[in-house]
């Protein structure tokens, strides 16, 4: 008996959603010209809300579709690169994480008018809830500095943003970077329309991300309201929470493993290999970030940021540590 053909969203449902491997990146929602899909936070995946026009753009950009996974080999941890450096911002800020390299690179891109805006994750510092934010001015960048561990929804506003701008810098975790990488490779007209607007893609090292259950769980364990939290940092098996009064609390990551997004277990990319520039806190010198420059466009931004005094860079990145953590992620996720 011949199996009836599936609509594109039904293929996503069968191959991704029902297998509980959705990354939550919203790429399928973002690229759809008909508004067929909407994200259900309770299910941690999209769902159909209107009629599908069968353009198949969503299949091209989903980083969890089996065919797309095959084209993104997990064998190399570092991935392709032109240069790897320790980098820090020349401007200091209490909100910077690991030297503020991402903020400094974005500041250079905006100040030098290389892009019209930057798509980043902002944060409601009262509720500690992350949300996508469009930044047009350097003065607003610092407000978005620091790692966000509970959301990767940065693609959500892109369809509205591209109506008014020509060039975007976008910052995302591995799954978002994979989705934009697939956008760039797609021949689908709707995918290409979005891809052409992303001039600079900055990727963040990512071991795992957490659902919205994280902040309630952290505040419950620490017996403090979310607005008393100043900064959160995860690494070396712990989540460190700095409070506004300067106090430091630590929670072992094993104790909050239930808050990890299920789709993270299907990810094989630690260093965001499809980005123009990857940035992370693993392998770097103290107070600096590891920056992996991967493309000529990434090298162009890096060079301009250095020449104009936004960043300072030095050699000495510990490749072995990056490889070690990346292999741990691969093993844990079954690759």
BALOBA-1460 file (C-alpha; in Angstrom, 3 decimals):
// residues 335
<rec num="1" residu="x" x="0.000" y="0.000" z="0.000"/>
<rec num="2" residu="x" x="1.378" y="3.386" z="-1.020"/>
<rec num="3" residu="x" x="1.828" y="5.767" z="1.898"/>
<rec num="4" residu="x" x="-0.067" y="9.030" z="1.294"/>
<rec num="5" residu="x" x="2.142" y="12.048" z="0.766"/>
<rec num="6" residu="x" x="2.503" y="14.394" z="3.706"/>
<rec num="7" residu="x" x="2.217" y="18.143" z="3.756"/>
<rec num="8" residu="x" x="5.489" y="19.875" z="4.740"/>
<rec num="9" residu="x" x="4.350" y="20.638" z="8.286"/>
<rec num="10" residu="x" x="3.252" y="17.000" z="8.630"/>
<rec num="11" residu="x" x="6.754" y="15.905" z="7.654"/>
<rec num="12" residu="x" x="8.109" y="18.147" z="10.411"/>
<rec num="13" residu="x" x="5.583" y="16.677" z="12.818"/>
<rec num="14" residu="x" x="6.530" y="13.108" z="11.947"/>
<rec num="15" residu="x" x="10.313" y="13.547" z="11.770"/>
<rec num="16" residu="x" x="10.930" y="16.222" z="14.409"/>
<rec num="17" residu="x" x="8.077" y="17.283" z="16.677"/>
<rec num="18" residu="x" x="6.719" y="13.880" z="17.675"/>
<rec num="19" residu="x" x="10.257" y="12.603" z="18.186"/>
<rec num="20" residu="x" x="10.801" y="15.358" z="20.737"/>
<rec num="21" residu="x" x="13.915" y="16.693" z="18.994"/>
<rec num="22" residu="x" x="12.656" y="20.169" z="18.021"/>
<rec num="23" residu="x" x="15.322" y="22.799" z="18.681"/>
<rec num="24" residu="x" x="12.757" y="25.522" z="19.348"/>
<rec num="25" residu="x" x="14.650" y="27.852" z="17.005"/>
<rec num="26" residu="x" x="11.458" y="29.029" z="15.236"/>
<rec num="27" residu="x" x="13.112" y="28.832" z="11.815"/>
<rec num="28" residu="x" x="10.123" y="26.977" z="10.347"/>
<rec num="29" residu="x" x="7.768" y="29.651" z="11.699"/>
<rec num="30" residu="x" x="9.988" y="32.493" z="10.519"/>
<rec num="31" residu="x" x="10.388" y="31.298" z="6.942"/>
<rec num="32" residu="x" x="6.742" y="30.353" z="6.335"/>
<rec num="33" residu="x" x="5.066" y="32.887" z="3.993"/>
<rec num="34" residu="x" x="1.553" y="31.815" z="5.028"/>
<rec num="35" residu="x" x="1.846" y="31.955" z="8.812"/>
<rec num="36" residu="x" x="0.983" y="28.260" z="8.956"/>
<rec num="37" residu="x" x="2.851" y="27.579" z="12.198"/>
<rec num="38" residu="x" x="2.908" y="29.014" z="15.710"/>
<rec num="39" residu="x" x="5.024" y="27.975" z="18.672"/>
<rec num="40" residu="x" x="3.378" y="26.161" z="21.575"/>
<rec num="41" residu="x" x="5.485" y="26.731" z="24.728"/>
<rec num="42" residu="x" x="3.683" y="23.970" z="26.592"/>
<rec num="43" residu="x" x="4.559" y="21.385" z="23.940"/>
<rec num="44" residu="x" x="7.991" y="22.930" z="23.281"/>
<rec num="45" residu="x" x="7.378" y="22.814" z="19.537"/>
<rec num="46" residu="x" x="5.420" y="24.514" z="16.736"/>
<rec num="47" residu="x" x="1.928" y="23.531" z="15.676"/>
<rec num="48" residu="x" x="-0.225" y="24.148" z="12.613"/>
<rec num="49" residu="x" x="-2.645" y="27.070" z="12.921"/>
<rec num="50" residu="x" x="-3.543" y="27.918" z="9.294"/>
<rec num="51" residu="x" x="-3.532" y="26.205" z="5.905"/>
<rec num="52" residu="x" x="-0.173" y="25.077" z="4.505"/>
<rec num="53" residu="x" x="0.764" y="26.408" z="1.049"/>
<rec num="54" residu="x" x="3.235" y="23.553" z="0.487"/>
<rec num="55" residu="x" x="6.238" y="25.749" z="-0.316"/>
<rec num="56" residu="x" x="8.504" y="23.401" z="1.717"/>
<rec num="57" residu="x" x="10.638" y="26.257" z="3.008"/>
<rec num="58" residu="x" x="10.214" y="24.940" z="6.560"/>
<rec num="59" residu="x" x="11.788" y="21.621" z="5.579"/>
<rec num="60" residu="x" x="14.816" y="23.375" z="4.095"/>
<rec num="61" residu="x" x="15.645" y="25.311" z="7.258"/>
<rec num="62" residu="x" x="14.862" y="22.910" z="10.114"/>
<rec num="63" residu="x" x="18.153" y="21.844" z="11.772"/>
<rec num="64" residu="x" x="16.513" y="18.658" z="13.066"/>
<rec num="65" residu="x" x="15.216" y="17.236" z="9.796"/>
<rec num="66" residu="x" x="17.138" y="13.975" z="9.129"/>
<rec num="67" residu="x" x="18.335" y="15.065" z="5.672"/>
<rec num="68" residu="x" x="19.643" y="18.342" z="7.036"/>
<rec num="69" residu="x" x="21.412" y="16.620" z="9.924"/>
<rec num="70" residu="x" x="23.264" y="14.409" z="7.438"/>
<rec num="71" residu="x" x="24.686" y="17.522" z="5.797"/>
<rec num="72" residu="x" x="25.996" y="18.903" z="9.087"/>
<rec num="73" residu="x" x="28.688" y="16.429" z="10.101"/>
<rec num="74" residu="x" x="29.409" y="16.224" z="13.850"/>
<rec num="75" residu="x" x="32.899" y="14.798" z="13.349"/>
<rec num="76" residu="x" x="34.856" y="18.039" z="13.815"/>
<rec num="77" residu="x" x="34.425" y="20.027" z="17.022"/>
<rec num="78" residu="x" x="36.040" y="23.291" z="15.935"/>
<rec num="79" residu="x" x="34.814" y="23.228" z="12.350"/>
<rec num="80" residu="x" x="36.340" y="25.362" z="9.567"/>
<rec num="81" residu="x" x="38.146" y="28.546" z="10.592"/>
<rec num="82" residu="x" x="40.514" y="31.256" z="9.381"/>
<rec num="83" residu="x" x="41.724" y="32.391" z="12.814"/>
<rec num="84" residu="x" x="41.213" y="31.626" z="16.508"/>
<rec num="85" residu="x" x="42.004" y="34.311" z="19.086"/>
<rec num="86" residu="x" x="41.496" y="35.361" z="22.688"/>
<rec num="87" residu="x" x="39.396" y="38.538" z="22.536"/>
<rec num="88" residu="x" x="38.041" y="41.121" z="24.967"/>
<rec num="89" residu="x" x="36.156" y="44.356" z="24.594"/>
<rec num="90" residu="x" x="38.189" y="47.501" z="25.231"/>
<rec num="91" residu="x" x="35.191" y="48.803" z="27.153"/>
<rec num="92" residu="x" x="34.458" y="47.324" z="30.572"/>
<rec num="93" residu="x" x="30.969" y="46.477" z="31.837"/>
<rec num="94" residu="x" x="29.596" y="44.476" z="34.724"/>
<rec num="95" residu="x" x="27.165" y="42.800" z="32.349"/>
<rec num="96" residu="x" x="29.826" y="41.450" z="30.005"/>
<rec num="97" residu="x" x="30.395" y="37.702" z="29.953"/>
<rec num="98" residu="x" x="33.953" y="36.477" z="29.315"/>
<rec num="99" residu="x" x="35.262" y="39.810" z="28.094"/>
<rec num="100" residu="x" x="32.271" y="41.106" z="26.137"/>
<rec num="101" residu="x" x="33.545" y="40.076" z="22.708"/>
<rec num="102" residu="x" x="30.081" y="39.655" z="21.169"/>
<rec num="103" residu="x" x="28.920" y="43.089" z="22.311"/>
<rec num="104" residu="x" x="32.135" y="44.690" z="21.030"/>
<rec num="105" residu="x" x="31.886" y="43.042" z="17.608"/>
<rec num="106" residu="x" x="28.258" y="44.127" z="17.274"/>
<rec num="107" residu="x" x="29.161" y="47.649" z="18.400"/>
<rec num="108" residu="x" x="31.775" y="47.855" z="15.662"/>
<rec num="109" residu="x" x="29.291" y="46.595" z="13.066"/>
<rec num="110" residu="x" x="26.706" y="49.219" z="14.071"/>
<rec num="111" residu="x" x="29.084" y="52.115" z="14.637"/>
<rec num="112" residu="x" x="30.829" y="51.558" z="11.307"/>
<rec num="113" residu="x" x="27.450" y="51.144" z="9.580"/>
<rec num="114" residu="x" x="28.254" y="47.652" z="8.353"/>
<rec num="115" residu="x" x="24.729" y="46.604" z="9.356"/>
<rec num="116" residu="x" x="21.488" y="48.458" z="10.000"/>
<rec num="117" residu="x" x="20.597" y="46.598" z="13.173"/>
<rec num="118" residu="x" x="21.454" y="43.630" z="15.354"/>
<rec num="119" residu="x" x="19.084" y="40.840" z="16.373"/>
<rec num="120" residu="x" x="20.008" y="39.649" z="19.863"/>
<rec num="121" residu="x" x="18.378" y="38.242" z="22.976"/>
<rec num="122" residu="x" x="17.342" y="40.843" z="25.518"/>
<rec num="123" residu="x" x="16.134" y="40.150" z="29.023"/>
<rec num="124" residu="x" x="13.418" y="41.361" z="31.345"/>
<rec num="125" residu="x" x="15.646" y="41.836" z="34.379"/>
<rec num="126" residu="x" x="12.676" y="41.830" z="36.752"/>
<rec num="127" residu="x" x="11.419" y="38.392" z="35.729"/>
<rec num="128" residu="x" x="14.760" y="37.228" z="34.232"/>
<rec num="129" residu="x" x="12.864" y="36.236" z="31.105"/>
<rec num="130" residu="x" x="14.640" y="36.367" z="27.744"/>
<rec num="131" residu="x" x="13.090" y="37.809" z="24.599"/>
<rec num="132" residu="x" x="14.292" y="38.733" z="21.091"/>
<rec num="133" residu="x" x="15.382" y="42.341" z="20.757"/>
<rec num="134" residu="x" x="16.211" y="44.469" z="17.719"/>
<rec num="135" residu="x" x="19.051" y="46.898" z="18.454"/>
<rec num="136" residu="x" x="19.726" y="49.872" z="16.190"/>
<rec num="137" residu="x" x="22.037" y="51.903" z="18.390"/>
<rec num="138" residu="x" x="25.314" y="51.064" z="20.131"/>
<rec num="139" residu="x" x="24.081" y="52.663" z="23.343"/>
<rec num="140" residu="x" x="21.455" y="49.918" z="23.704"/>
<rec num="141" residu="x" x="23.821" y="47.016" z="23.119"/>
<rec num="142" residu="x" x="25.212" y="46.878" z="26.644"/>
<rec num="143" residu="x" x="21.697" y="46.359" z="28.013"/>
<rec num="144" residu="x" x="21.609" y="43.057" z="26.124"/>
<rec num="145" residu="x" x="25.072" y="41.868" z="27.204"/>
<rec num="146" residu="x" x="25.510" y="38.607" z="29.093"/>
<rec num="147" residu="x" x="24.517" y="35.012" z="28.398"/>
<rec num="148" residu="x" x="20.848" y="34.020" z="28.210"/>
<rec num="149" residu="x" x="20.201" y="30.386" z="29.017"/>
<rec num="150" residu="x" x="16.434" y="30.129" z="28.629"/>
<rec num="151" residu="x" x="15.562" y="31.075" z="25.069"/>
<rec num="152" residu="x" x="16.776" y="30.925" z="21.484"/>
<rec num="153" residu="x" x="13.888" y="32.802" z="19.873"/>
<rec num="154" residu="x" x="16.019" y="35.447" z="18.183"/>
<rec num="155" residu="x" x="14.608" y="34.611" z="14.737"/>
<rec num="156" residu="x" x="11.040" y="35.541" z="15.715"/>
<rec num="157" residu="x" x="11.088" y="39.237" z="14.655"/>
<rec num="158" residu="x" x="13.113" y="38.846" z="11.471"/>
<rec num="159" residu="x" x="10.194" y="38.903" z="9.001"/>
<rec num="160" residu="x" x="9.053" y="42.269" z="10.337"/>
<rec num="161" residu="x" x="12.588" y="43.637" z="10.616"/>
<rec num="162" residu="x" x="13.584" y="42.928" z="7.019"/>
<rec num="163" residu="x" x="10.754" y="45.135" z="5.742"/>
<rec num="164" residu="x" x="12.701" y="48.210" z="6.855"/>
<rec num="165" residu="x" x="16.385" y="47.256" z="6.775"/>
<rec num="166" residu="x" x="18.850" y="45.847" z="4.296"/>
<rec num="167" residu="x" x="21.533" y="44.231" z="6.457"/>
<rec num="168" residu="x" x="21.332" y="42.487" z="9.824"/>
<rec num="169" residu="x" x="23.813" y="41.116" z="12.333"/>
<rec num="170" residu="x" x="22.296" y="38.143" z="14.141"/>
<rec num="171" residu="x" x="23.493" y="36.370" z="17.297"/>
<rec num="172" residu="x" x="22.348" y="32.850" z="18.093"/>
<rec num="173" residu="x" x="23.141" y="29.513" z="19.661"/>
<rec num="174" residu="x" x="24.113" y="26.487" z="17.586"/>
<rec num="175" residu="x" x="20.596" y="25.524" z="16.478"/>
<rec num="176" residu="x" x="19.792" y="29.075" z="15.368"/>
<rec num="177" residu="x" x="23.108" y="29.261" z="13.522"/>
<rec num="178" residu="x" x="22.361" y="25.941" z="11.832"/>
<rec num="179" residu="x" x="18.953" y="27.246" z="10.762"/>
<rec num="180" residu="x" x="20.444" y="30.430" z="9.276"/>
<rec num="181" residu="x" x="23.174" y="28.341" z="7.644"/>
<rec num="182" residu="x" x="20.460" y="26.234" z="6.019"/>
<rec num="183" residu="x" x="18.670" y="29.430" z="4.973"/>
<rec num="184" residu="x" x="21.838" y="30.558" z="3.248"/>
<rec num="185" residu="x" x="22.184" y="27.262" z="1.395"/>
<rec num="186" residu="x" x="18.539" y="26.941" z="0.363"/>
<rec num="187" residu="x" x="17.261" y="27.665" z="-3.141"/>
<rec num="188" residu="x" x="13.738" y="28.206" z="-1.815"/>
<rec num="189" residu="x" x="12.634" y="31.747" z="-2.652"/>
<rec num="190" residu="x" x="11.248" y="32.432" z="0.819"/>
<rec num="191" residu="x" x="14.395" y="31.165" z="2.537"/>
<rec num="192" residu="x" x="16.625" y="33.172" z="0.211"/>
<rec num="193" residu="x" x="14.671" y="36.349" z="0.943"/>
<rec num="194" residu="x" x="15.572" y="36.088" z="4.613"/>
<rec num="195" residu="x" x="19.103" y="34.803" z="4.127"/>
<rec num="196" residu="x" x="20.135" y="37.749" z="1.975"/>
<rec num="197" residu="x" x="19.387" y="40.118" z="4.839"/>
<rec num="198" residu="x" x="21.728" y="38.413" z="7.331"/>
<rec num="199" residu="x" x="25.100" y="39.999" z="6.633"/>
<rec num="200" residu="x" x="26.880" y="38.861" z="9.805"/>
<rec num="201" residu="x" x="26.049" y="35.692" z="11.752"/>
<rec num="202" residu="x" x="27.599" y="35.413" z="15.199"/>
<rec num="203" residu="x" x="27.377" y="31.986" z="16.828"/>
<rec num="204" residu="x" x="27.634" y="31.170" z="20.527"/>
<rec num="205" residu="x" x="29.242" y="28.053" z="21.962"/>
<rec num="206" residu="x" x="26.363" y="26.024" z="23.379"/>
<rec num="207" residu="x" x="26.434" y="22.849" z="25.446"/>
<rec num="208" residu="x" x="22.714" y="22.942" z="26.250"/>
<rec num="209" residu="x" x="19.864" y="25.405" z="26.794"/>
<rec num="210" residu="x" x="17.060" y="25.490" z="29.334"/>
<rec num="211" residu="x" x="13.301" y="25.859" z="29.195"/>
<rec num="212" residu="x" x="11.338" y="28.580" z="30.953"/>
<rec num="213" residu="x" x="11.185" y="26.256" z="33.964"/>
<rec num="214" residu="x" x="14.771" y="27.224" z="34.854"/>
<rec num="215" residu="x" x="14.243" y="30.586" z="36.565"/>
<rec num="216" residu="x" x="11.348" y="29.386" z="38.760"/>
<rec num="217" residu="x" x="13.463" y="26.389" z="39.751"/>
<rec num="218" residu="x" x="16.515" y="28.535" z="40.543"/>
<rec num="219" residu="x" x="14.513" y="31.022" z="42.590"/>
<rec num="220" residu="x" x="12.816" y="28.192" z="44.470"/>
<rec num="221" residu="x" x="16.139" y="26.608" z="45.357"/>
<rec num="222" residu="x" x="17.739" y="29.890" z="46.396"/>
<rec num="223" residu="x" x="14.619" y="31.283" z="48.102"/>
<rec num="224" residu="x" x="15.032" y="34.620" z="46.330"/>
<rec num="225" residu="x" x="12.762" y="36.433" z="43.834"/>
<rec num="226" residu="x" x="14.051" y="36.673" z="40.238"/>
<rec num="227" residu="x" x="14.661" y="40.435" z="40.477"/>
<rec num="228" residu="x" x="17.347" y="39.804" z="43.119"/>
<rec num="229" residu="x" x="19.440" y="37.904" z="40.550"/>
<rec num="230" residu="x" x="22.091" y="40.010" z="38.837"/>
<rec num="231" residu="x" x="23.904" y="37.503" z="36.641"/>
<rec num="232" residu="x" x="23.842" y="33.807" z="35.704"/>
<rec num="233" residu="x" x="26.803" y="31.857" z="34.367"/>
<rec num="234" residu="x" x="27.014" y="28.149" z="33.536"/>
<rec num="235" residu="x" x="30.211" y="26.138" z="33.177"/>
<rec num="236" residu="x" x="32.406" y="23.406" z="34.639"/>
<rec num="237" residu="x" x="29.419" y="21.440" z="35.888"/>
<rec num="238" residu="x" x="27.792" y="24.288" z="37.826"/>
<rec num="239" residu="x" x="25.425" y="27.188" z="37.396"/>
<rec num="240" residu="x" x="26.709" y="30.239" z="39.267"/>
<rec num="241" residu="x" x="24.148" y="32.849" z="40.284"/>
<rec num="242" residu="x" x="25.386" y="36.293" z="41.319"/>
<rec num="243" residu="x" x="22.880" y="38.267" z="43.404"/>
<rec num="244" residu="x" x="22.456" y="42.026" z="43.382"/>
<rec num="245" residu="x" x="23.963" y="42.269" z="46.867"/>
<rec num="246" residu="x" x="27.144" y="40.592" z="45.588"/>
<rec num="247" residu="x" x="26.369" y="37.152" z="46.991"/>
<rec num="248" residu="x" x="27.288" y="34.110" z="44.910"/>
<rec num="249" residu="x" x="25.238" y="30.907" z="44.856"/>
<rec num="250" residu="x" x="26.039" y="27.688" z="43.011"/>
<rec num="251" residu="x" x="23.753" y="24.936" z="41.757"/>
<rec num="252" residu="x" x="25.195" y="21.740" z="40.203"/>
<rec num="253" residu="x" x="23.948" y="21.396" z="36.634"/>
<rec num="254" residu="x" x="22.989" y="17.789" z="37.361"/>
<rec num="255" residu="x" x="20.371" y="19.061" z="39.803"/>
<rec num="256" residu="x" x="18.601" y="21.164" z="37.167"/>
<rec num="257" residu="x" x="18.957" y="18.696" z="34.291"/>
<rec num="258" residu="x" x="15.172" y="18.413" z="34.187"/>
<rec num="259" residu="x" x="15.037" y="22.002" z="32.922"/>
<rec num="260" residu="x" x="17.171" y="21.275" z="29.835"/>
<rec num="261" residu="x" x="15.208" y="21.552" z="26.600"/>
<rec num="262" residu="x" x="14.555" y="18.052" z="25.196"/>
<rec num="263" residu="x" x="15.628" y="19.120" z="21.711"/>
<rec num="264" residu="x" x="19.125" y="19.926" z="22.965"/>
<rec num="265" residu="x" x="19.790" y="16.189" z="23.215"/>
<rec num="266" residu="x" x="19.657" y="16.031" z="19.414"/>
<rec num="267" residu="x" x="22.357" y="18.661" z="18.855"/>
<rec num="268" residu="x" x="25.875" y="17.775" z="17.723"/>
<rec num="269" residu="x" x="27.236" y="21.303" z="17.315"/>
<rec num="270" residu="x" x="29.103" y="22.829" z="20.262"/>
<rec num="271" residu="x" x="30.902" y="25.687" z="18.494"/>
<rec num="272" residu="x" x="28.238" y="26.978" z="16.036"/>
<rec num="273" residu="x" x="30.203" y="25.881" z="12.992"/>
<rec num="274" residu="x" x="28.007" y="27.518" z="10.338"/>
<rec num="275" residu="x" x="28.481" y="31.042" z="11.700"/>
<rec num="276" residu="x" x="30.751" y="33.772" z="10.363"/>
<rec num="277" residu="x" x="32.271" y="34.196" z="13.820"/>
<rec num="278" residu="x" x="31.850" y="31.877" z="16.821"/>
<rec num="279" residu="x" x="32.330" y="33.091" z="20.395"/>
<rec num="280" residu="x" x="32.545" y="31.206" z="23.688"/>
<rec num="281" residu="x" x="34.075" y="31.137" z="27.140"/>
<rec num="282" residu="x" x="35.763" y="27.735" z="26.781"/>
<rec num="283" residu="x" x="39.496" y="27.630" z="26.076"/>
<rec num="284" residu="x" x="39.990" y="31.366" z="26.474"/>
<rec num="285" residu="x" x="42.391" y="33.273" z="28.705"/>
<rec num="286" residu="x" x="40.901" y="34.700" z="31.948"/>
<rec num="287" residu="x" x="38.608" y="37.656" z="31.278"/>
<rec num="288" residu="x" x="38.550" y="36.971" z="27.537"/>
<rec num="289" residu="x" x="36.463" y="35.083" z="24.993"/>
<rec num="290" residu="x" x="37.490" y="32.471" z="22.465"/>
<rec num="291" residu="x" x="36.673" y="33.875" z="19.026"/>
<rec num="292" residu="x" x="36.705" y="31.587" z="15.986"/>
<rec num="293" residu="x" x="36.660" y="33.532" z="12.728"/>
<rec num="294" residu="x" x="35.283" y="31.257" z="10.008"/>
<rec num="295" residu="x" x="34.491" y="33.250" z="6.848"/>
<rec num="296" residu="x" x="35.913" y="36.207" z="4.908"/>
<rec num="297" residu="x" x="32.914" y="38.242" z="6.112"/>
<rec num="298" residu="x" x="33.717" y="37.305" z="9.696"/>
<rec num="299" residu="x" x="37.358" y="38.222" z="9.174"/>
<rec num="300" residu="x" x="36.288" y="41.563" z="7.741"/>
<rec num="301" residu="x" x="34.246" y="42.391" z="10.841"/>
<rec num="302" residu="x" x="36.999" y="41.168" z="13.169"/>
<rec num="303" residu="x" x="39.615" y="43.288" z="11.428"/>
<rec num="304" residu="x" x="37.462" y="46.420" z="11.497"/>
<rec num="305" residu="x" x="36.608" y="45.904" z="15.188"/>
<rec num="306" residu="x" x="40.307" y="45.589" z="16.005"/>
<rec num="307" residu="x" x="41.410" y="48.522" z="13.847"/>
<rec num="308" residu="x" x="38.781" y="50.857" z="15.275"/>
<rec num="309" residu="x" x="39.588" y="49.987" z="18.875"/>
<rec num="310" residu="x" x="36.502" y="47.993" z="19.851"/>
<rec num="311" residu="x" x="38.427" y="44.806" z="20.688"/>
<rec num="312" residu="x" x="41.879" y="43.617" z="21.621"/>
<rec num="313" residu="x" x="43.085" y="40.154" z="20.668"/>
<rec num="314" residu="x" x="45.901" y="37.776" z="21.484"/>
<rec num="315" residu="x" x="46.978" y="34.214" z="20.724"/>
<rec num="316" residu="x" x="46.931" y="31.310" z="23.151"/>
<rec num="317" residu="x" x="43.472" y="29.736" z="22.918"/>
<rec num="318" residu="x" x="43.419" y="26.253" z="24.461"/>
<rec num="319" residu="x" x="42.145" y="24.070" z="21.617"/>
<rec num="320" residu="x" x="42.314" y="20.896" z="23.703"/>
<rec num="321" residu="x" x="39.752" y="22.173" z="26.206"/>
<rec num="322" residu="x" x="37.320" y="23.101" z="23.424"/>
<rec num="323" residu="x" x="37.747" y="19.679" z="21.839"/>
<rec num="324" residu="x" x="37.236" y="17.975" z="25.195"/>
<rec num="325" residu="x" x="33.980" y="19.751" z="26.009"/>
<rec num="326" residu="x" x="32.709" y="19.312" z="22.449"/>
<rec num="327" residu="x" x="33.359" y="15.562" z="22.595"/>
<rec num="328" residu="x" x="31.541" y="15.320" z="25.912"/>
<rec num="329" residu="x" x="28.512" y="16.911" z="24.252"/>
<rec num="330" residu="x" x="28.708" y="14.514" z="21.312"/>
<rec num="331" residu="x" x="28.963" y="11.478" z="23.588"/>
<rec num="332" residu="x" x="26.128" y="12.623" z="25.841"/>
<rec num="333" residu="x" x="23.863" y="13.189" z="22.851"/>
<rec num="334" residu="x" x="24.696" y="9.868" z="21.213"/>
<rec num="335" residu="x" x="26.808" y="11.013" z="18.256"/>
